[in-house]
Amino acid sequence: MKTNIYDYSRAALERYLEARGSKKYRAMQIFEAVYRQRITDFALIFNLKKEFREQMREEFCFGHLETVKTTVSTDGTKKYLFRLDDGNLIETVLMRHDYGNSVCVTTQVGCNMGCLFCASGETKKIRDLTPGEMVMQALVIEDELRAEGQRLSNAVIMGIGEPFDNYENVMEFIRIINDPKGFAIGSRHITVSTCGIVPKIYEFSEFPLQVNLAVSLHFATDEKRRKYMKISRAYDLKTLFTALHHYFDKTGRRVTIEYILLAGINDSIEDAAALVSLVRGLTCYVNLIPYNETGVFKRSSSERTRAFFEYLIKNGVNVVTRKEQGHDIAAACGQLRIKEMVCED
């Protein structure tokens, strides 16, 4: 069975080529052809010798995603529902900002984290995505942007799934999109989000690229976090924030604290006070997120959101309210996939 060429970072491809007796600089030539020129047939990479092209053609394939459905928001956000080779469905989102175009990438089919307010967790994890399956999401987005004379400038790894539950494949994906011969997305324009797998936060602090870390916190007390987020039963807030302080001490990079405001659940002034106490001493900023409604949970009112925001500001917390995108097209993680699965049933 042929291997998907998109599964390989340049370093991994160099190792593969050297092991089979080829020169490792061929990896750079292949990367330039595949990612810069968008060639999808080794026979057309003419700066490679014919014999080598034929060998590569026998060993590798160019994977592709089937686009099942796309939806476009009034704000320009575009959501894609893709079908993988094994029939599973995943989602990807293109977000257009003043500072550039960003792709939100899915890392798993389903999710085992089981956060009660998240559509991704409505179905258990079926499997991890390969690096190539993540790369292909970005390729579809950038190919469309190229046709408009634009480029993909940012990547957020916070679609369906828990990225740190698929750690090695996600890190390989990051190497590919950061590679100057790949997508050439700067490391500081890449953000990976975790709900708090503590051992991987320590491991990520050793990752050589200056990629941003975001933590899906959402609750500032152990009591509430354990109720709504299973991960907190394994790693309490003290354990999590010890890891975050270590991460900053090791990398010098500010942490993003993500906080979805849920009406009547975590949006009181008492919740805000608990959050102030929790983040005190950590170099971070808090990202308050309007909730894309699923199931029984409702988004906080604009009045409660404003009061929460102002309390954090008055108490010295660096805080922003995320600009809402894609609310009218079910852009929250897993929503479109769940709808399609229900329709197919």
DOZA-518867 format. One record per residue (C-alpha): z, y, x; chain; residue number from 1. Coordinates in nm, 2 decimals, m for minus. Layout:
! DOZA-518867
{{Z Y X} "A" NUM};
...
END
This chain:
! DOZA-518867
{{0.00 0.00 0.00} "A" 1};
{{m0.10 0.34 0.13} "A" 2};
{{0.17 0.60 0.21} "A" 3};
{{0.16 0.95 0.06} "A" 4};
{{0.09 1.20 0.34} "A" 5};
{{0.30 1.46 0.16} "A" 6};
{{0.61 1.25 0.23} "A" 7};
{{0.59 1.34 0.60} "A" 8};
{{0.73 1.65 0.77} "A" 9};
{{0.54 1.74 1.08} "A" 10};
{{0.81 1.60 1.31} "A" 11};
{{0.81 1.27 1.11} "A" 12};
{{0.43 1.26 1.14} "A" 13};
{{0.45 1.32 1.51} "A" 14};
{{0.69 1.03 1.55} "A" 15};
{{0.46 0.81 1.34} "A" 16};
{{0.15 0.89 1.54} "A" 17};
{{0.32 0.85 1.87} "A" 18};
{{0.45 0.50 1.76} "A" 19};
{{0.09 0.39 1.69} "A" 20};
{{m0.04 0.53 2.02} "A" 21};
{{m0.19 0.86 1.90} "A" 22};
{{m0.13 1.21 2.04} "A" 23};
{{0.14 1.39 1.85} "A" 24};
{{m0.06 1.72 1.84} "A" 25};
{{m0.27 1.54 1.58} "A" 26};
{{0.01 1.61 1.34} "A" 27};
{{m0.04 1.98 1.37} "A" 28};
{{m0.41 1.94 1.30} "A" 29};
{{m0.34 1.73 1.00} "A" 30};
{{m0.08 1.98 0.87} "A" 31};
{{m0.32 2.27 0.91} "A" 32};
{{m0.60 2.08 0.72} "A" 33};
{{m0.37 1.95 0.44} "A" 34};
{{m0.16 2.26 0.38} "A" 35};
{{m0.36 2.56 0.50} "A" 36};
{{m0.71 2.44 0.41} "A" 37};
{{m0.60 2.21 0.12} "A" 38};
{{m0.82 1.92 0.24} "A" 39};
{{m0.74 1.60 0.04} "A" 40};
{{m0.97 1.36 0.22} "A" 41};
{{m0.92 1.26 0.59} "A" 42};
{{m1.30 1.21 0.62} "A" 43};
{{m1.33 1.59 0.58} "A" 44};
{{m1.10 1.69 0.87} "A" 45};
{{m1.38 1.72 1.12} "A" 46};
{{m1.17 1.83 1.42} "A" 47};
{{m1.03 1.47 1.42} "A" 48};
{{m1.24 1.19 1.58} "A" 49};
{{m1.42 0.98 1.33} "A" 50};
{{m1.24 0.66 1.43} "A" 51};
{{m0.90 0.83 1.39} "A" 52};
{{m1.01 0.98 1.05} "A" 53};
{{m1.10 0.63 0.93} "A" 54};
{{m0.77 0.49 1.04} "A" 55};
{{m0.57 0.76 0.87} "A" 56};
{{m0.78 0.71 0.55} "A" 57};
{{m0.68 0.35 0.55} "A" 58};
{{m0.31 0.42 0.60} "A" 59};
{{m0.25 0.73 0.39} "A" 60};
{{m0.33 0.86 0.05} "A" 61};
{{m0.30 1.21 m0.11} "A" 62};
{{m0.07 1.19 m0.40} "A" 63};
{{m0.11 1.39 m0.72} "A" 64};
{{0.08 1.48 m1.03} "A" 65};
{{m0.05 1.45 m1.38} "A" 66};
{{0.01 1.77 m1.58} "A" 67};
{{0.13 1.67 m1.92} "A" 68};
{{0.22 2.01 m2.06} "A" 69};
{{0.26 2.37 m1.96} "A" 70};
{{0.44 2.65 m2.14} "A" 71};
{{0.43 3.02 m2.06} "A" 72};
{{0.71 3.27 m2.14} "A" 73};
{{0.66 3.63 m2.25} "A" 74};
{{0.81 3.73 m1.91} "A" 75};
{{0.55 3.53 m1.72} "A" 76};
{{0.77 3.23 m1.64} "A" 77};
{{0.57 2.91 m1.65} "A" 78};
{{0.71 2.57 m1.70} "A" 79};
{{0.52 2.25 m1.61} "A" 80};
{{0.59 1.90 m1.73} "A" 81};
{{0.45 1.65 m1.48} "A" 82};
{{0.41 1.27 m1.50} "A" 83};
{{0.47 1.07 m1.19} "A" 84};
{{0.27 0.76 m1.09} "A" 85};
{{0.53 0.54 m1.24} "A" 86};
{{0.52 0.72 m1.57} "A" 87};
{{0.84 0.91 m1.54} "A" 88};
{{0.85 1.28 m1.64} "A" 89};
{{0.97 1.57 m1.43} "A" 90};
{{0.98 1.95 m1.47} "A" 91};
{{0.89 2.24 m1.24} "A" 92};
{{0.91 2.61 m1.31} "A" 93};
{{0.72 2.91 m1.16} "A" 94};
{{0.91 3.23 m1.18} "A" 95};
{{0.75 3.57 m1.10} "A" 96};
{{0.97 3.83 m0.95} "A" 97};
{{0.92 4.18 m0.81} "A" 98};
{{0.99 4.04 m0.47} "A" 99};
{{0.75 3.74 m0.50} "A" 100};
{{0.68 3.41 m0.66} "A" 101};
{{0.94 3.14 m0.67} "A" 102};
{{0.92 2.77 m0.76} "A" 103};
{{1.21 2.58 m0.90} "A" 104};
{{1.18 2.22 m0.79} "A" 105};
{{1.31 1.90 m0.94} "A" 106};
{{1.47 1.64 m0.71} "A" 107};
{{1.55 1.34 m0.93} "A" 108};
{{1.43 1.17 m1.24} "A" 109};
{{1.74 1.23 m1.46} "A" 110};
{{2.08 1.31 m1.32} "A" 111};
{{2.41 1.13 m1.28} "A" 112};
{{2.63 1.43 m1.26} "A" 113};
{{2.68 1.44 m1.63} "A" 114};
{{2.77 1.81 m1.68} "A" 115};
{{2.82 1.84 m2.05} "A" 116};
{{2.63 2.17 m2.09} "A" 117};
{{2.32 2.07 m1.89} "A" 118};
{{2.01 1.91 m2.05} "A" 119};
{{1.94 1.73 m1.72} "A" 120};
{{2.25 1.52 m1.76} "A" 121};
{{2.15 1.39 m2.11} "A" 122};
{{1.96 1.11 m1.94} "A" 123};
{{2.11 0.91 m1.64} "A" 124};
{{1.94 0.92 m1.31} "A" 125};
{{1.65 0.67 m1.30} "A" 126};
{{1.56 0.73 m0.93} "A" 127};
{{1.53 0.99 m0.65} "A" 128};
{{1.21 1.18 m0.59} "A" 129};
{{1.04 1.13 m0.25} "A" 130};
{{0.98 1.44 m0.03} "A" 131};
{{0.61 1.41 m0.13} "A" 132};
{{0.69 1.42 m0.50} "A" 133};
{{0.88 1.75 m0.44} "A" 134};
{{0.60 1.88 m0.22} "A" 135};
{{0.34 1.81 m0.49} "A" 136};
{{0.53 2.02 m0.74} "A" 137};
{{0.50 2.32 m0.50} "A" 138};
{{0.14 2.24 m0.43} "A" 139};
{{0.04 2.27 m0.79} "A" 140};
{{0.22 2.60 m0.82} "A" 141};
{{0.07 2.75 m0.50} "A" 142};
{{m0.28 2.63 m0.58} "A" 143};
{{m0.26 2.83 m0.91} "A" 144};
{{m0.12 3.13 m0.73} "A" 145};
{{m0.39 3.11 m0.46} "A" 146};
{{m0.66 3.13 m0.74} "A" 147};
{{m0.49 3.46 m0.84} "A" 148};
{{m0.49 3.59 m0.48} "A" 149};
{{m0.11 3.54 m0.45} "A" 150};
{{0.12 3.30 m0.26} "A" 151};
{{0.44 3.11 m0.31} "A" 152};
{{0.71 3.30 m0.13} "A" 153};
{{1.04 3.15 m0.25} "A" 154};
{{1.17 2.81 m0.34} "A" 155};
{{1.49 2.72 m0.53} "A" 156};
{{1.59 2.35 m0.54} "A" 157};
{{1.78 2.35 m0.86} "A" 158};
{{1.56 2.17 m1.12} "A" 159};
{{1.65 1.83 m1.27} "A" 160};
{{1.89 1.63 m1.06} "A" 161};
{{2.16 1.70 m0.80} "A" 162};
{{1.98 1.78 m0.46} "A" 163};
{{2.27 1.66 m0.25} "A" 164};
{{2.26 1.32 m0.43} "A" 165};
{{1.91 1.29 m0.27} "A" 166};
{{2.01 1.46 0.05} "A" 167};
{{1.77 1.32 0.31} "A" 168};
{{1.46 1.35 0.10} "A" 169};
{{1.55 1.71 0.00} "A" 170};
{{1.60 1.81 0.37} "A" 171};
{{1.26 1.66 0.45} "A" 172};
{{1.11 1.86 0.17} "A" 173};
{{1.27 2.17 0.31} "A" 174};
{{1.13 2.11 0.65} "A" 175};
{{0.78 2.07 0.50} "A" 176};
{{0.78 2.39 0.30} "A" 177};
{{0.94 2.59 0.58} "A" 178};
{{0.69 2.46 0.84} "A" 179};
{{0.45 2.75 0.95} "A" 180};
{{0.17 2.49 0.93} "A" 181};
{{0.30 2.38 0.59} "A" 182};
{{0.39 2.63 0.32} "A" 183};
{{0.54 2.88 0.57} "A" 184};
{{0.82 2.97 0.33} "A" 185};
{{1.09 3.14 0.53} "A" 186};
{{1.42 2.95 0.54} "A" 187};
{{1.61 3.25 0.40} "A" 188};
{{1.37 3.24 0.10} "A" 189};
{{1.48 2.88 0.03} "A" 190};
{{1.79 2.80 m0.18} "A" 191};
{{1.94 2.46 m0.24} "A" 192};
{{2.20 2.42 m0.52} "A" 193};
{{2.48 2.17 m0.56} "A" 194};
{{2.74 2.11 m0.82} "A" 195};
{{2.98 2.04 m0.54} "A" 196};
{{2.93 1.71 m0.35} "A" 197};
{{3.18 1.81 m0.08} "A" 198};
{{3.08 1.56 0.21} "A" 199};
{{2.72 1.69 0.19} "A" 200};
{{2.83 2.05 0.21} "A" 201};
{{2.99 1.97 0.54} "A" 202};
{{2.67 1.79 0.65} "A" 203};
{{2.45 2.08 0.53} "A" 204};
{{2.65 2.31 0.75} "A" 205};
{{2.49 2.14 1.04} "A" 206};
{{2.14 2.17 0.91} "A" 207};
{{1.94 2.37 1.17} "A" 208};
{{1.74 2.59 0.92} "A" 209};
{{1.90 2.90 0.77} "A" 210};
{{1.86 2.78 0.41} "A" 211};
{{2.08 2.94 0.14} "A" 212};
{{2.35 2.74 m0.03} "A" 213};
{{2.43 2.79 m0.40} "A" 214};
{{2.72 2.62 m0.58} "A" 215};
{{2.72 2.55 m0.95} "A" 216};
{{3.08 2.64 m1.02} "A" 217};
{{3.09 2.75 m1.38} "A" 218};
{{3.46 2.70 m1.42} "A" 219};
{{3.74 2.86 m1.21} "A" 220};
{{4.02 2.61 m1.30} "A" 221};
{{4.04 2.24 m1.24} "A" 222};
{{4.14 2.18 m1.59} "A" 223};
{{3.83 2.32 m1.74} "A" 224};
{{3.60 2.20 m1.46} "A" 225};
{{3.72 1.84 m1.50} "A" 226};
{{3.66 1.86 m1.87} "A" 227};
{{3.29 1.97 m1.85} "A" 228};
{{3.18 1.86 m1.50} "A" 229};
{{3.25 1.50 m1.38} "A" 230};
{{3.20 1.60 m1.01} "A" 231};
{{3.54 1.79 m1.03} "A" 232};
{{3.72 1.46 m1.09} "A" 233};
{{3.61 1.35 m0.74} "A" 234};
{{3.65 1.69 m0.56} "A" 235};
{{3.89 1.95 m0.70} "A" 236};
{{3.85 2.32 m0.65} "A" 237};
{{4.08 2.33 m0.34} "A" 238};
{{3.87 2.06 m0.17} "A" 239};
{{3.55 2.23 m0.27} "A" 240};
{{3.65 2.57 m0.15} "A" 241};
{{3.78 2.44 0.18} "A" 242};
{{3.43 2.30 0.24} "A" 243};
{{3.27 2.63 0.14} "A" 244};
{{3.49 2.82 0.39} "A" 245};
{{3.40 2.57 0.66} "A" 246};
{{3.03 2.62 0.57} "A" 247};
{{3.06 2.99 0.61} "A" 248};
{{3.26 2.97 0.93} "A" 249};
{{2.99 2.73 1.07} "A" 250};
{{2.68 2.91 0.96} "A" 251};
{{2.77 3.27 0.89} "A" 252};
{{2.57 3.25 0.57} "A" 253};
{{2.70 3.39 0.24} "A" 254};
{{2.74 3.14 m0.04} "A" 255};
{{2.61 3.20 m0.39} "A" 256};
{{2.86 3.11 m0.67} "A" 257};
{{2.67 3.03 m0.99} "A" 258};
{{2.86 3.08 m1.31} "A" 259};
{{2.70 3.01 m1.65} "A" 260};
{{2.88 3.20 m1.92} "A" 261};
{{2.96 2.98 m2.22} "A" 262};
{{3.08 3.15 m2.54} "A" 263};
{{3.45 3.09 m2.60} "A" 264};
{{3.48 2.84 m2.31} "A" 265};
{{3.47 3.02 m1.98} "A" 266};
{{3.40 3.38 m2.06} "A" 267};
{{3.74 3.54 m2.12} "A" 268};
{{3.92 3.79 m1.90} "A" 269};
{{4.16 3.51 m1.80} "A" 270};
{{3.87 3.31 m1.68} "A" 271};
{{3.74 3.61 m1.48} "A" 272};
{{4.09 3.66 m1.32} "A" 273};
{{4.09 3.29 m1.22} "A" 274};
{{3.75 3.34 m1.06} "A" 275};
{{3.86 3.64 m0.87} "A" 276};
{{4.15 3.45 m0.73} "A" 277};
{{3.93 3.15 m0.64} "A" 278};
{{3.67 3.34 m0.45} "A" 279};
{{3.90 3.58 m0.27} "A" 280};
{{3.85 3.54 0.11} "A" 281};
{{3.52 3.37 0.08} "A" 282};
{{3.21 3.56 0.18} "A" 283};
{{3.00 3.50 m0.13} "A" 284};
{{2.85 3.66 m0.43} "A" 285};
{{2.88 3.55 m0.79} "A" 286};
{{2.57 3.51 m1.00} "A" 287};
{{2.65 3.53 m1.37} "A" 288};
{{2.39 3.34 m1.56} "A" 289};
{{2.29 3.37 m1.93} "A" 290};
{{2.30 3.03 m2.08} "A" 291};
{{1.98 2.86 m2.21} "A" 292};
{{2.13 2.70 m2.51} "A" 293};
{{2.14 2.32 m2.55} "A" 294};
{{2.34 2.12 m2.80} "A" 295};
{{2.67 2.26 m2.92} "A" 296};
{{2.72 2.52 m2.64} "A" 297};
{{2.63 2.89 m2.70} "A" 298};
{{2.57 3.18 m2.47} "A" 299};
{{2.83 3.45 m2.43} "A" 300};
{{2.77 3.77 m2.62} "A" 301};
{{2.65 4.08 m2.43} "A" 302};
{{2.99 4.24 m2.48} "A" 303};
{{3.18 3.95 m2.33} "A" 304};
{{2.93 3.92 m2.05} "A" 305};
{{2.97 4.29 m1.97} "A" 306};
{{3.35 4.28 m1.98} "A" 307};
{{3.35 3.97 m1.75} "A" 308};
{{3.11 4.15 m1.51} "A" 309};
{{3.31 4.47 m1.50} "A" 310};
{{3.64 4.28 m1.44} "A" 311};
{{3.49 4.12 m1.13} "A" 312};
{{3.35 4.45 m1.01} "A" 313};
{{3.68 4.62 m1.05} "A" 314};
{{3.85 4.35 m0.85} "A" 315};
{{3.61 4.37 m0.55} "A" 316};
{{3.39 4.07 m0.62} "A" 317};
{{3.03 4.10 m0.52} "A" 318};
{{2.86 4.00 m0.85} "A" 319};
{{2.52 4.02 m1.01} "A" 320};
{{2.39 3.91 m1.35} "A" 321};
{{2.08 3.70 m1.32} "A" 322};
{{1.77 3.84 m1.49} "A" 323};
{{1.70 3.60 m1.78} "A" 324};
{{1.37 3.42 m1.75} "A" 325};
{{1.20 3.16 m1.97} "A" 326};
{{1.46 3.15 m2.25} "A" 327};
{{1.18 3.13 m2.51} "A" 328};
{{1.01 2.83 m2.35} "A" 329};
{{1.32 2.60 m2.29} "A" 330};
{{1.32 2.67 m1.92} "A" 331};
{{1.66 2.53 m1.86} "A" 332};
{{1.67 2.22 m1.65} "A" 333};
{{1.56 1.91 m1.85} "A" 334};
{{1.49 2.08 m2.18} "A" 335};
{{1.12 2.03 m2.19} "A" 336};
{{1.14 1.68 m2.05} "A" 337};
{{1.39 1.58 m2.32} "A" 338};
{{1.17 1.72 m2.59} "A" 339};
{{0.87 1.53 m2.47} "A" 340};
{{1.07 1.20 m2.44} "A" 341};
{{1.19 1.24 m2.80} "A" 342};
{{0.83 1.30 m2.91} "A" 343};
{{0.70 0.99 m2.73} "A" 344};
{{0.98 0.78 m2.88} "A" 345};
END
